[in-house]
Amino acid sequence: MTGVPEKDHGEASRGGLQAAAAFVRDRLRRPFSFYLISLLLVAIIPSFIFSFVILKRSVDAQEQVVTSLLKASTGSVTRIVEREVEGMLTTLKVLSTSNAIELRDMRAFYNRASVALADTDSNLIVIDRSQNQRLNTRLPFGAPLGRASDPESIELAFKNKGPLVSGVFFDNTDGRWAFNVYLPVRLPTGESYLLALTQNADGMAKAVNRDTLSPGWNAALVDGSGKVIVSSDAAVKPGAAFFLDKLPAISIGVANISENGADYRVATEFSVVTGWRIVAWAPRAVVDAPILWSFLWLSLGGIIFASLAVAGSLTIARLLSQGVKLLAMDARRLGAGEPIKPRRYMITEVEDVSSAFARAAAARTKAEGEIHFLMREVAHRSKNQLTVIQSMLNQSASSTGSASEFAEAFRKRIAGLARSTDLMVANAALGVDFRELAQGQLQPFAPDDPQRVVLSGPAVRLETQVAQMLGMALHELATNATKHGALANATGVIRLDWSVYDGMIAIRWREEGADIAAPPEQASGRTGFGTVVLERMLGMALGAELERTMHPDGIEWTIRIPRGGRGDAPAETGS
């Protein structure tokens, strides 16, 4: 009982909302100039509010730009670093496949590694399980070598049994800060070694080049323990702890950090390949300076923009209103089917619409004429098709002995007619290619051996009515060949040749290797539909000359059709 009043109340509420929406729409129906001026009024609201909104958006936009640039810069540095390290690792993997890696011939392995690293900043070190250097291309072969300079990373690489990138360490051999890329190798003898590519830390200076950073910004590579590998700021030394202690161990993104009473804008990214961090930083004062200048310029620009908008909007409103009225008049004439000429307007977009109306009017007139023509053509061709089908029906009924034979014969003939019709529709403008017509009609009867049906002749295009008649004739010839001709056995061959000469299209159907028997039409005393098609439809409708010859191994038909014969049915040749 309580549901009915609630439903009525809901319908009443929806009806009230619809009525209110209709009222608002009626009230808001105004000329274009009204809305353009309304837009102008919204644009020139009190300058303080206007400037505040625009400047606030500008600050937000610049903040996003700065953030995007920082992420792009740190991402670029990360990719440079990772490409360098991955290249070093690839070099180690290549060297690890050397036959000399068994270390029986250290000099050969030394020479191979020296050649491979000649154009790089890296050197190869071979370290045994006791952390002794067995080979170091930084020194001449045979020079005394001590223990490796990075025991913690070496021990970790042996333990993990996989590639490892070290942090920064002081290389006792070269006396400079460096980092290593390790690759454990286990020899067939069971011994384990580390192949290490070592590179000076300052070799990574290209990754933190100031040219890749915005003015006022610096960048540094920091290893997993917080030590600086290389920095674009000369005051930040390799091997020293990075001065911003508040950075988390793994940080990805952009943040504001205060350190020793100074505020910094910091962007960091973590390299999965190396385990290092890429840090870009700049003082907040440097970062905010462009934003402050933007405040000043945008304030001035807002004033100028408002002044120009007032004058320009009034002018545009007048021009558009006049153009829209003329377009509305042209639209009414287009609906009435009247011709339209393009108009000249001061606004190019409105002129484009006027030209489109004129083209639409011309296209409509042309389309209406084409529709009338096509309707007449469809009616004409439909009558022709019905006449052909009626002839096929009569002949099938008179030449078959049972209902099932009649249905099968009639179905095949309809299918052949359909294939010819498909070609006619697809090539209505250009005409039907005779080779395509012949292939389409003979394909259902063709044996597996393609050499048993041979087609040869030049490119010839036929008018659609001629193509329809010839398609039916080829279908009947193929049917007869399948029943008691060249295709009734496993060796017979059909050769279909055609040529064009002296205004005639000459077609020759020759069956070879057939088992000659009395034709069914002679045995039954009836004329087959194939003969009707050839003699009546081709001969009478197209003015064709037909000649039939019986050879010891098969029948031969010769058909000559004049190009431009009876019934307005010309045959055209194509290139």
C-alpha positions as CSV (number, residue, x, y, z in Angstrom):
1,M,0.0,0.0,0.0
2,T,2.8,2.4,0.8
3,G,4.6,1.7,-2.6
4,V,2.1,3.3,-4.8
5,P,2.3,6.8,-3.3
6,E,6.1,6.7,-3.3
7,K,6.0,5.7,-7.0
8,D,3.6,8.5,-7.8
9,H,5.8,10.9,-5.9
10,G,8.9,9.8,-7.9
11,E,7.2,10.3,-11.2
12,A,5.9,13.7,-10.1
13,S,9.5,14.7,-9.2
14,R,10.9,13.6,-12.6
15,G,8.1,15.4,-14.3
16,G,8.9,18.5,-12.4
17,L,12.6,18.3,-13.3
18,Q,11.8,17.8,-17.0
19,A,9.5,20.8,-16.9
20,A,12.3,22.9,-15.2
21,A,14.9,21.8,-17.8
22,A,12.5,22.7,-20.6
23,F,11.9,26.1,-19.0
24,V,15.7,26.7,-18.8
25,R,16.3,25.7,-22.4
26,D,13.6,28.1,-23.6
27,R,15.1,30.9,-21.5
28,L,18.6,30.2,-22.9
29,R,17.6,30.3,-26.5
30,R,19.5,33.4,-27.6
31,P,21.5,34.6,-30.7
32,F,25.1,33.7,-31.1
33,S,26.2,37.2,-30.2
34,F,24.6,36.9,-26.8
35,Y,26.8,33.9,-25.9
36,L,29.9,35.4,-27.3
37,I,29.4,38.5,-25.3
38,S,28.6,36.4,-22.2
39,L,31.9,34.6,-22.7
40,L,33.7,38.0,-22.9
41,L,32.1,39.1,-19.6
42,V,33.3,35.9,-17.9
43,A,36.8,36.6,-19.2
44,I,36.9,40.2,-17.9
45,I,35.8,39.6,-14.3
46,P,37.6,41.7,-11.7
47,S,41.2,41.7,-12.6
48,F,42.4,40.5,-9.2
49,I,40.4,37.3,-9.3
50,F,41.2,36.8,-12.9
51,S,45.0,37.2,-12.3
52,F,44.9,35.0,-9.2
53,V,43.2,32.1,-11.1
54,I,45.5,32.4,-14.1
55,L,48.7,32.8,-12.0
56,K,47.7,29.9,-9.7
57,R,47.2,27.7,-12.8
58,S,50.5,28.9,-14.2
59,V,52.3,28.0,-10.9
60,D,50.8,24.6,-11.0
61,A,51.6,24.1,-14.6
62,Q,55.2,25.2,-14.1
63,E,55.5,22.9,-11.1
64,Q,54.4,20.0,-13.3
65,V,56.8,21.0,-16.0
66,V,59.7,21.2,-13.5
67,T,58.7,17.8,-12.1
68,S,58.5,16.3,-15.6
69,L,61.9,17.7,-16.6
70,L,63.5,16.5,-13.4
71,K,62.1,13.0,-13.9
72,A,63.2,13.0,-17.5
73,S,66.7,14.2,-16.5
74,T,67.2,11.6,-13.8
75,G,65.7,9.0,-16.1
76,S,68.2,10.0,-18.8
77,V,71.1,9.7,-16.4
78,T,69.8,6.4,-15.2
79,R,69.7,5.0,-18.8
80,I,73.2,6.3,-19.5
81,V,74.6,4.6,-16.4
82,E,72.7,1.4,-17.0
83,R,73.8,1.2,-20.7
84,E,77.4,1.7,-19.6
85,V,77.2,-1.0,-16.9
86,E,75.3,-3.4,-19.2
87,G,77.9,-2.9,-21.8
88,M,80.6,-3.8,-19.3
89,L,78.7,-6.9,-18.2
90,T,78.3,-7.9,-21.9
91,T,82.0,-7.5,-22.4
92,L,82.7,-9.8,-19.4
93,K,80.3,-12.4,-20.7
94,V,82.1,-12.4,-24.1
95,L,85.5,-12.7,-22.4
96,S,84.3,-15.5,-20.2
97,T,83.7,-17.6,-23.3
98,S,87.4,-17.4,-24.3
99,N,89.3,-20.7,-24.5
100,A,92.1,-19.0,-22.5
101,I,89.7,-18.4,-19.5
102,E,91.1,-21.7,-18.0
103,L,94.0,-19.5,-17.1
104,R,96.6,-22.0,-18.4
105,D,97.8,-19.3,-20.7
106,M,97.5,-16.0,-18.8
107,R,99.4,-14.1,-21.4
108,A,97.0,-15.1,-24.2
109,F,94.0,-14.1,-22.1
110,Y,95.8,-10.8,-21.1
111,N,96.4,-10.0,-24.8
112,R,92.8,-10.9,-25.8
113,A,91.3,-8.7,-23.0
114,S,93.7,-5.8,-23.8
115,V,92.6,-5.8,-27.5
116,A,88.9,-6.0,-26.5
117,L,89.2,-3.1,-24.1
118,A,91.5,-0.9,-26.1
119,D,88.9,1.8,-27.0
120,T,87.1,1.8,-23.6
121,D,87.8,3.3,-20.2
122,S,87.7,-0.1,-18.5
123,N,90.3,-2.6,-17.4
124,L,90.0,-6.3,-16.7
125,I,90.9,-7.9,-13.4
126,V,90.9,-11.7,-12.6
127,I,90.4,-12.4,-8.9
128,D,90.8,-15.8,-7.3
129,R,88.8,-17.1,-4.3
130,S,91.5,-15.7,-1.9
131,Q,90.8,-12.2,-3.3
132,N,94.2,-12.1,-5.0
133,Q,94.6,-10.5,-8.4
134,R,95.7,-13.0,-11.0
135,L,95.6,-10.5,-13.9
136,N,95.1,-6.8,-14.3
137,T,95.2,-5.1,-17.7
138,R,95.8,-1.7,-16.0
139,L,99.4,-2.9,-15.4
140,P,101.9,-4.6,-17.8
141,F,101.7,-8.4,-17.9
142,G,103.9,-9.9,-15.3
143,A,103.9,-6.9,-13.0
144,P,103.5,-7.8,-9.3
145,L,99.8,-7.8,-8.2
146,G,98.5,-7.6,-4.7
147,R,95.1,-8.2,-3.2
148,A,91.9,-6.7,-4.7
149,S,90.8,-3.4,-3.3
150,D,87.1,-4.1,-2.7
151,P,86.9,-7.2,-0.4
152,E,83.2,-6.8,0.6
153,S,81.8,-6.7,-2.9
154,I,84.2,-9.5,-4.0
155,E,83.0,-11.8,-1.2
156,L,79.3,-10.9,-2.0
157,A,79.9,-11.7,-5.7
158,F,81.4,-15.1,-4.9
159,K,78.5,-15.8,-2.5
160,N,75.7,-14.7,-4.9
161,K,77.3,-16.5,-7.9
162,G,75.9,-13.9,-10.3
163,P,76.8,-10.5,-11.8
164,L,77.3,-7.7,-9.3
165,V,78.0,-4.0,-9.5
166,S,80.1,-2.7,-6.6
167,G,79.9,0.7,-4.9
168,V,82.6,3.3,-5.1
169,F,86.0,2.3,-3.5
170,F,89.6,3.5,-3.5
171,D,91.6,1.5,-6.0
172,N,95.0,0.9,-4.5
173,T,96.5,-0.1,-7.9
174,D,95.6,3.2,-9.6
175,G,95.3,5.4,-6.6
176,R,91.9,6.7,-7.7
177,W,88.2,6.2,-6.8
178,A,86.7,3.4,-8.9
179,F,83.9,0.9,-9.2
180,N,83.8,-2.7,-10.5
181,V,81.4,-5.0,-12.4
182,Y,81.9,-8.6,-11.3
183,L,81.1,-11.8,-13.1
184,P,81.8,-15.2,-11.3
185,V,83.3,-17.9,-13.5
186,R,83.7,-21.5,-12.6
187,L,86.3,-23.4,-14.5
188,P,86.1,-27.1,-15.6
189,T,88.8,-27.8,-12.9
190,G,86.3,-26.7,-10.2
191,E,88.1,-23.5,-9.4
192,S,86.1,-20.2,-9.1
193,Y,87.3,-16.8,-10.2
194,L,85.8,-13.4,-10.6
195,L,86.1,-11.5,-13.9
196,A,85.9,-7.8,-13.1
197,L,85.8,-4.8,-15.3
198,T,87.1,-1.8,-13.3
199,Q,86.5,1.8,-14.3
200,N,87.5,5.1,-12.6
201,A,84.6,6.9,-11.0
202,D,85.2,10.1,-13.0
203,G,84.6,8.0,-16.2
204,M,80.9,8.4,-15.3
205,A,81.1,12.2,-15.5
206,K,79.4,12.1,-18.9
207,A,76.2,10.8,-17.2
208,V,75.9,13.9,-14.9
209,N,77.1,16.4,-17.5
210,R,75.7,19.9,-16.8
211,D,74.6,20.1,-20.4
212,T,71.9,17.6,-19.7
213,L,70.5,19.5,-16.7
214,S,68.5,22.7,-16.3
215,P,70.5,25.9,-15.3
216,G,71.2,25.9,-11.5
217,W,70.8,22.2,-11.1
218,N,73.5,19.6,-10.2
219,A,73.4,15.8,-10.3
220,A,75.3,13.0,-8.6
221,L,75.6,9.2,-8.6
222,V,75.3,7.8,-5.1
223,D,76.1,4.1,-4.4
224,G,74.1,1.8,-2.1
225,S,76.1,2.9,1.0
226,G,75.4,6.6,0.4
227,K,78.9,7.5,-1.0
228,V,79.3,9.8,-4.0
229,I,80.6,8.1,-7.2
230,V,80.7,11.2,-9.4
231,S,79.0,14.6,-9.2
232,S,78.6,17.6,-11.5
233,D,79.3,19.8,-8.4
234,A,83.0,20.1,-7.8
235,A,82.4,20.6,-4.1
236,V,80.8,17.1,-3.8
237,K,83.8,14.8,-3.9
238,P,83.9,11.1,-5.0
239,G,84.0,8.7,-2.1
240,A,82.5,11.2,0.4
241,A,79.1,10.7,2.0
242,F,76.4,12.6,0.1
243,F,75.6,15.8,1.8
244,L,71.8,15.3,1.9
245,D,71.5,12.8,4.7
246,K,67.7,12.9,4.7
247,L,67.4,11.0,1.4
248,P,65.9,7.5,2.0
249,A,67.8,4.5,1.0
250,I,65.6,4.0,-2.1
251,S,63.8,7.1,-3.3
252,I,62.0,7.6,-6.6
253,G,60.3,11.0,-7.3
254,V,60.6,14.7,-6.6
255,A,60.6,16.3,-3.1
256,N,61.6,19.3,-1.1
257,I,64.3,18.8,1.5
258,S,65.8,21.1,4.1
259,E,69.5,20.6,5.1
260,N,71.7,22.8,7.2
261,G,69.2,25.7,7.0
262,A,68.9,25.6,3.2
263,D,66.0,24.4,1.2
264,Y,66.5,22.2,-1.8
265,R,64.4,20.8,-4.6
266,V,65.5,17.2,-5.1
267,A,64.7,14.5,-7.7
268,T,65.9,11.0,-7.2
269,E,65.7,7.7,-9.2
270,F,66.9,4.2,-8.4
271,S,68.8,2.1,-10.8
272,V,67.8,-1.6,-10.5
273,V,70.8,-2.7,-12.6
274,T,73.4,-1.0,-10.5
275,G,71.8,-0.5,-7.1
276,W,72.8,3.2,-7.3
277,R,70.7,6.3,-6.9
278,I,70.7,9.2,-9.3
279,V,70.1,12.5,-7.4
280,A,69.5,15.9,-9.0
281,W,69.2,18.9,-6.7
282,A,69.0,22.7,-6.8
283,P,68.3,25.5,-4.2
284,R,64.6,26.4,-3.9
285,A,65.5,30.0,-4.6
286,V,66.9,29.1,-8.0
287,V,63.9,26.9,-8.8
288,D,61.3,29.5,-7.8
289,A,62.9,32.4,-9.6
290,P,61.2,31.7,-13.0
291,I,57.9,31.3,-11.3
292,L,58.2,34.8,-9.7
293,W,58.9,36.3,-13.1
294,S,56.0,34.4,-14.6
295,F,53.7,36.1,-12.0
296,L,54.8,39.5,-13.3
297,W,54.5,38.7,-17.0
298,L,51.2,37.0,-16.7
299,S,49.7,39.9,-14.8
300,L,50.7,42.3,-17.5
301,G,49.5,39.8,-20.2
302,G,46.1,39.5,-18.5
303,I,45.5,43.2,-18.7
304,I,46.5,43.3,-22.4
305,F,44.5,40.2,-23.2
306,A,41.3,41.6,-21.6
307,S,41.6,44.8,-23.6
308,L,42.0,43.0,-26.9
309,A,39.3,40.5,-26.1
310,V,36.7,43.2,-25.7
311,A,37.4,44.7,-29.1
312,G,37.9,41.5,-30.9
313,S,34.8,39.7,-29.5
314,L,32.4,42.4,-30.5
315,T,33.8,42.4,-34.1
316,I,33.7,38.6,-34.4
317,A,30.2,38.4,-33.0
318,R,28.9,40.8,-35.7
319,L,30.6,38.9,-38.5
320,L,29.6,35.5,-37.3
321,S,26.0,36.5,-36.7
322,Q,25.7,37.8,-40.3
323,G,27.4,34.6,-41.7
324,V,25.2,32.3,-39.7
325,K,22.0,33.9,-40.9
326,L,23.1,33.4,-44.6
327,L,24.1,29.8,-43.9
328,A,20.7,29.2,-42.4
329,M,19.1,30.5,-45.5
330,D,21.3,28.2,-47.7
331,A,20.4,25.2,-45.5
332,R,16.7,25.8,-46.1
333,R,17.3,26.0,-49.9
334,L,19.3,22.7,-49.7
335,G,16.4,21.0,-47.9
336,A,14.1,22.2,-50.7
337,G,16.4,20.8,-53.4
338,E,17.3,24.2,-54.8
339,P,20.7,24.9,-56.3
340,I,23.2,26.8,-54.1
341,K,26.2,28.9,-55.0
342,P,29.1,29.3,-52.6
343,R,29.3,32.7,-50.9
344,R,32.3,34.8,-50.0
345,Y,32.7,35.4,-46.2
346,M,35.4,37.2,-44.2
347,I,35.6,34.2,-41.9
348,T,37.2,31.3,-43.8
349,E,35.4,28.6,-41.7
350,V,32.0,30.0,-42.5
351,E,33.1,30.2,-46.2
352,D,34.1,26.5,-46.0
353,V,30.6,25.6,-44.7
354,S,29.0,27.6,-47.6
355,S,31.1,25.8,-50.1
356,A,30.1,22.5,-48.5
357,F,26.5,23.4,-48.9
358,A,27.0,24.2,-52.5
359,R,28.8,20.9,-53.1
360,A,26.1,19.0,-51.2
361,A,23.4,20.6,-53.4
362,A,25.3,19.6,-56.6
363,A,25.9,16.1,-55.2
364,R,22.2,15.7,-54.4
365,T,21.2,16.7,-57.9
366,K,23.7,14.3,-59.4
367,A,22.8,11.5,-57.0
368,E,19.1,11.9,-57.8
369,G,19.9,11.5,-61.5
370,E,22.1,8.5,-60.9
371,I,19.4,6.9,-58.8
372,H,16.8,7.3,-61.6
373,F,19.3,5.8,-64.0
374,L,20.1,2.9,-61.7
375,M,16.5,2.1,-61.2
376,R,15.9,1.9,-64.9
377,E,19.0,-0.3,-65.3
378,V,17.9,-2.6,-62.4
379,A,14.5,-3.0,-63.9
380,H,16.0,-3.8,-67.4
381,R,18.5,-6.3,-66.0
382,S,15.9,-7.9,-63.7
383,K,13.7,-8.6,-66.8
384,N,16.6,-10.1,-68.6
385,Q,17.4,-12.3,-65.6
386,L,13.8,-13.5,-65.3
387,T,13.7,-14.4,-69.0
388,V,16.9,-16.4,-68.6
389,I,15.7,-18.2,-65.5
390,Q,12.4,-19.0,-67.2
391,S,14.2,-20.5,-70.1
392,M,16.4,-22.5,-67.8
393,L,13.4,-23.7,-65.9
394,N,11.5,-24.8,-69.0
395,Q,14.6,-26.6,-70.4
396,S,15.5,-28.3,-67.2
397,A,11.9,-29.6,-66.8
398,S,11.9,-31.0,-70.3
399,S,15.3,-32.5,-70.2
400,T,15.2,-34.4,-66.9
401,G,13.4,-37.6,-66.0
402,S,12.7,-37.1,-62.3
403,A,12.1,-34.4,-59.7
404,S,15.5,-34.9,-58.1
405,E,17.3,-34.7,-61.4
406,F,15.4,-31.6,-62.3
407,A,16.2,-29.9,-58.9
408,E,19.9,-30.8,-59.2
409,A,20.2,-29.6,-62.8
410,F,18.3,-26.4,-62.1
411,R,20.3,-25.7,-59.0
412,K,23.6,-26.0,-60.8
413,R,22.4,-23.7,-63.6
414,I,21.2,-21.1,-61.1
415,A,24.7,-21.3,-59.4
416,G,26.4,-20.7,-62.7
417,L,24.2,-17.8,-63.4
418,A,24.9,-16.4,-60.0
419,R,28.7,-16.6,-60.6
420,S,28.3,-14.7,-63.8
421,T,26.1,-12.1,-62.1
422,D,28.7,-11.6,-59.3
423,L,31.3,-10.8,-61.9
424,M,28.9,-8.4,-63.7
425,V,28.1,-6.6,-60.5
426,A,31.8,-6.4,-59.4
427,N,32.9,-5.1,-62.8
428,A,29.9,-3.1,-63.9
429,A,31.9,-0.1,-65.1
430,L,34.9,-1.8,-66.6
431,G,33.2,-4.9,-68.1
432,V,33.8,-8.6,-67.2
433,D,37.2,-10.1,-67.9
434,F,36.7,-13.3,-70.0
435,R,39.5,-15.2,-68.2
436,E,37.8,-14.5,-64.8
437,L,34.5,-15.5,-66.2
438,A,35.8,-18.9,-67.6
439,Q,37.7,-19.7,-64.3
440,G,34.6,-19.0,-62.2
441,Q,32.4,-21.2,-64.3
442,L,34.9,-24.1,-64.7
443,Q,36.2,-24.1,-61.2
444,P,33.4,-26.3,-59.8
445,F,34.1,-29.0,-62.5
446,A,37.9,-28.8,-62.6
447,P,39.7,-32.0,-61.6
448,D,42.6,-32.0,-59.1
449,D,45.2,-32.0,-61.9
450,P,45.4,-28.3,-63.1
451,Q,46.9,-29.5,-66.5
452,R,43.5,-31.0,-67.5
453,V,41.9,-27.6,-67.9
454,V,44.0,-25.2,-70.0
455,L,43.0,-21.6,-70.6
456,S,44.8,-19.3,-73.1
457,G,44.1,-16.1,-74.7
458,P,44.5,-12.3,-74.5
459,A,42.8,-9.9,-72.0
460,V,39.3,-9.4,-73.2
461,R,36.5,-7.5,-71.4
462,L,32.9,-8.2,-72.2
463,E,29.7,-6.2,-71.8
464,T,27.7,-7.6,-68.9
465,Q,24.9,-9.1,-71.1
466,V,27.4,-10.9,-73.3
467,A,29.2,-12.2,-70.1
468,Q,26.0,-13.6,-68.7
469,M,25.3,-15.6,-71.9
470,L,28.8,-16.9,-72.3
471,G,28.9,-17.8,-68.6
472,M,25.8,-20.0,-69.0
473,A,27.3,-21.5,-72.2
474,L,30.6,-22.4,-70.4
475,H,28.7,-23.9,-67.5
476,E,26.7,-26.2,-69.9
477,L,29.8,-27.2,-71.8
478,A,31.5,-28.1,-68.6
479,T,28.5,-30.1,-67.4
480,N,28.4,-32.1,-70.6
481,A,32.1,-32.7,-70.4
482,T,31.7,-34.0,-66.9
483,K,28.9,-36.4,-67.8
484,H,30.1,-37.9,-71.1
485,G,33.1,-35.8,-72.3
486,A,36.8,-35.2,-71.4
487,L,36.1,-34.8,-67.7
488,A,34.2,-38.1,-67.5
489,N,37.4,-40.0,-67.2
490,A,40.8,-39.6,-65.5
491,T,42.9,-38.5,-68.5
492,G,40.7,-36.2,-70.7
493,V,41.8,-32.5,-71.3
494,I,39.8,-29.4,-72.0
495,R,41.4,-26.6,-73.9
496,L,39.7,-23.2,-74.0
497,D,41.3,-20.7,-76.4
498,W,40.1,-17.3,-77.5
499,S,41.3,-14.4,-79.6
500,V,40.2,-11.1,-81.1
501,Y,40.5,-10.2,-84.8
502,D,38.5,-8.3,-87.5
503,G,35.9,-7.1,-85.1
504,M,35.2,-10.6,-83.8
505,I,35.8,-12.5,-80.6
506,A,36.7,-16.2,-81.5
507,I,36.3,-18.8,-78.8
508,R,37.3,-22.5,-79.2
509,W,36.2,-25.2,-76.8
510,R,38.2,-28.4,-77.6
511,E,37.9,-31.7,-75.6
512,E,40.7,-34.3,-76.0
513,G,41.0,-37.8,-74.7
514,A,37.2,-38.3,-74.2
515,D,35.5,-41.7,-74.3
516,I,33.2,-41.0,-77.2
517,A,29.6,-42.3,-76.7
518,A,26.3,-41.4,-78.1
519,P,25.2,-38.0,-76.7
520,P,22.2,-38.2,-74.3
521,E,20.3,-35.8,-76.4
522,Q,20.5,-38.1,-79.4
523,A,19.6,-41.1,-77.4
524,S,16.5,-39.5,-75.8
525,G,15.5,-37.4,-78.8
526,R,15.6,-34.2,-76.8
527,T,17.8,-31.1,-77.3
528,G,20.1,-30.4,-74.2
529,F,20.1,-27.1,-72.5
530,G,23.7,-26.6,-73.5
531,T,22.8,-26.8,-77.1
532,V,19.9,-24.4,-76.5
533,V,22.2,-21.9,-74.8
534,L,24.8,-22.1,-77.6
535,E,22.5,-22.1,-80.6
536,R,19.6,-20.0,-79.4
537,M,20.9,-17.5,-76.8
538,L,24.4,-17.0,-78.3
539,G,23.3,-17.4,-81.9
540,M,20.0,-15.4,-81.7
541,A,20.6,-12.9,-78.9
542,L,24.3,-12.1,-79.7
543,G,24.4,-12.8,-83.4
544,A,27.1,-15.4,-82.8
545,E,28.4,-17.9,-85.4
546,L,28.6,-21.5,-84.1
547,E,30.4,-24.5,-85.4
548,R,30.5,-28.0,-83.9
549,T,33.0,-30.6,-84.9
550,M,33.2,-34.2,-83.6
551,H,36.7,-35.5,-83.3
552,P,37.6,-39.1,-82.6
553,D,38.7,-38.1,-79.0
554,G,36.1,-35.4,-78.2
555,I,33.9,-32.6,-79.3
556,E,35.0,-29.1,-80.5
557,W,32.9,-26.0,-80.5
558,T,33.9,-22.8,-82.3
559,I,32.0,-19.6,-81.4
560,R,32.5,-16.2,-83.1
561,I,30.8,-13.2,-81.6
562,P,30.9,-9.8,-83.2
563,R,32.2,-6.9,-81.1
564,G,29.0,-4.8,-80.8
565,G,26.5,-7.4,-81.9
566,R,22.8,-7.6,-81.5
567,G,20.8,-6.4,-78.6
568,D,23.2,-3.6,-77.8
569,A,25.6,-6.2,-76.4
570,P,29.1,-5.2,-77.5
571,A,32.2,-7.1,-76.4
572,E,35.2,-4.9,-75.4
573,T,38.9,-5.9,-75.3
574,G,41.1,-4.7,-72.5
575,S,44.7,-4.2,-72.3
